[in-house]
Amino acid sequence: MRKFASLIVLTAAGATLAGCGGDGGVFNRERPDEFAVQRQAPLVVPPDFTLTPPAPGAPRPAEGTASEQALDALFGGPAPRSKVETSVLDRAGRADPSIRSQVGDTGTNTVAKGRVTRDIVAAPEGDGQSASTVIPS
């Protein structure tokens, strides 16, 4: 009886493992990208029939891109800053809104940090003798 029970358990385990093999079944099939699907706005009859029709291939003015719609659905659009956040930003000093375009400009003055910065960046890692540095006085 004991051999018969172990034979049944072994057969059930083998059948279970055999079901896991193969070409992947459900996990390796081709499916559409669920994030690339965009919901279309419902058709609405405009109140003014003298409107000119849009140019063929032009984006619809009432809709944004799929990523904009996703961000709006997730976060609900831009939220006003709290008093604490505004206070922290005021104390830290706000950056100019056009800072990204000014940094890449060829006319922007930069400061050459020189040999000391290169030595710090090139310093070896670790706690040993080779990792120690000398600060000139």
N, C-alpha and C positions, 0 to 999 in steps of 0.2 A: 504494500500500500504506500509506503514511504517513497519508493522508487517511482511509482505511478504519479504521485503528487509533484515530485521534483521534475518529472518528465513534462507534465502539464505546464508548470511554471516556466521551464526552459523553452517549450514550444511557444508560449504566449510572449515571452521576451524576444524570441527570434522573430515572430510575426510583427511585433511592435517595431523592432529595429529595421526590418525589411521595409516597412511603410515609410521610414524616414529617408531611405536612399532614393536614387533616381536622379532626374535632371533638375531637381529643385521644386518642381510642381508649382505651387502657389507663389513661391517667393521669387522666382526668376522670370516671370512672364513680363512682356512689354505692356505698360499701361500709360495712359496719357498723364502729363504733368498736371497735377491738380492746382498748382499755383499759377499756371499759365492760362487758366480759364477765366474769362472776364464776363461778368454779367452785363447784359445789354439793357439800356433804359427802355421803359415801355414806350410804345408809340403814342404820341399825343397830337391832337389836331391843334395847330396854332390859332390863337384868337384873331390874328391879323393875316388875311389870305394874300396880302400884297408883298409878303416876304419873298426875297429871292432865294432860290434853292442853293444849297451849298455846292461847292465845286466837287467833282468826283474825286474820291480818295482823301479829301480833307478830313481832319479829325473833328469829331462832334464837339461843339463848344460847351455843351452842358455836362460833359463827362471829363474826368481826368484819366490818367494812366492807371493801369492795374495796381502798380505799387502805391500810387497816391491814395487810391480807394482802400487798399489794405491798411495803410497807415492810419487813415481816417477811421476805419472800422475798429482798429486795435486801440488807438489812443484818443479818438474823439477830437482830433484837431489840436491846435496849439492851446495850451492851458495858460492862464495868467500866472505870473510868478508870485510866490508868497512873499510876505513882508520880510521873513527871515532870509530867503534867498536873495531878494533885492538888496537887503542890507549887507550880506556877505559880498555880493558882486560890487557894491559901491565901495566897500572897504578894500577889496582886492584891486580895484581899478579895472574898469571895463576897457576892453580892446576896441579899437576902431572897427566898425563893421566891414570896412574894405581892406582889412589887414592882409587877407590872403592874396589879393591882387597886388598889394604894395610890396610884399616880401619877395615875389618873383621878379620884380622890376629890376632892370639893370642899373637904374639910378639909385637904388636903395643902398645906403651906406652900411657896411658891416664892419665888425671889429675882428681883427685877426687875433685869435687867442694865443698863438705862438707855440713855442717849444714846450712849455709847461703842460698845456692841455694835451699835446701829442704824447708826452711822456706818461701822463696819467692814463690816457686811453690805452697805450701800449704796455702798461705795467702788467706783469704776469699775475695770474690768480694764485691764491693759496696763502698759507700762514707761515711758510718757511722763510729761509734766509733770502731766497731769490725774490720774494715778494716785498721786501722792505724798501722804502724809498728814503731819500735824503732831501730835506728841505733846506735850500741855501738860505743863509741869514743875511 
